[in-house]
Amino acid sequence: MEVDILTGRRLLIAAILIALACGFGSAAGRTPGSGVMGVILPATGADRSLQDVLAGSFTVQFTLRKASLHIADSGAEAAFTLRRALSEAASKNAEYLLVGTYSTTPSEILLQVELYNVASGKKIRSGATSGRINLSLDTLVAQALEKTLTGITFQDASAVIVAPPADTTPQPIAPATNGPREPATAPAVVADSGRAPPWKRLGISSGVAPMIATGPAADYTKLGLLTTFAVDLRFRAGAGALEAGILSGACWMSATGVVSTANILIIPIGVDLQYLLNSGAFPGIILHASGGPALMSVKTGYLADQTKIVPYVLGGLTLDLPFDPSLGLTVQANYVAFLESSLAIMAFAPEVSLYVRF
């Protein structure tokens, strides 16, 4: 009996040792989660041709962060869900899931990036950026990733981007019954997934220009100064944008005759029209026209001051140099004419103007 007890104890100890050895061996064969798996999703109505372009931009940005990015096919999935993406990321032993969702208008793009912890399923951080659809998409992706990945260190320099098929439309995600709680909508943090980036509708600009007289007035005056102030509303117009509003300002000139000198002050108040030909390009090209009445005041040393209303016209070509969607600079090649009955004042006015948009 005593021999049987000893034998049984030895067998039990041996079994425990074998089990521990197997457990340690299995643990040693596994590596902790590392790297990133990414998903790029077009929102409803977004331009799907940009999906591959954005995937390439993400690849470039991860390369700059010394991370290797591999583009993988998501298969024949009919719809995206966060639960499925987290499960796939876990199967690839990824530590993070990166979800990028974008919406577009004919000229602008809004990009939202969200970072999830695969183990917990919780969103760690998110970032968004918007801008024009042009060669600066890499910059927009870099800005969104900078907001999202600052302070994040990857255990492994490997990452996977999954781009759903072109006919895939993000669908709402059903609430989770077990495991991490998921959002009730697709991962884009946009209340309306088809919503376009904010349209800057109101523009205010102010500029200054030398007036170089031409025509008959050039015999009496050579140089003047023109300042302008304009308030315009913007409207979408095909691939461009139309601005309509009011332009005012002031013009100062000094005319010298045979026996006296006249100081001329002109204040135009008229309709302002601008058409941006290539919205989204840098620099933008604008056709500009303005016209209406102007108050002209003439002071001389030998006659009483004279004040009258005269018509004016202004037109030209403008280069739009935006710093961002809300602030920019324009360089204008304008020609202006104040149609006074006895002597029309015409001049070339190269203007530099600063604008803000709301």
Secondary structure by P-SEA (a helix, b strand, c coil): caaaaaaaaaaaaaaaaaaaaaaaaaaaaccccbbbbbbbbbcccccccaaaaaaaaaaaaaaaacbbbbbbbccccccccaaaaaaaaaaacccbbbbbbbcccccbbbbbbbbbccccccccbbbbbbbccccaaaaaaaaaaaaccccccccccbbbbbbccccccccccccccccccccccccccccccccccccccbbbbcbbbbbbcccccccccccbbbbbbbbbbbbbcccbbbbbbbbbbbbbbbbbcccbbbbbbbbbbbbbbbbbcccccccbbbbbbbbbbbbbbbbcccccbbbbbbbbbbbbbbbbbbcccccbbbbbbbbbbbccccbbbbbbbbbbbbbccc
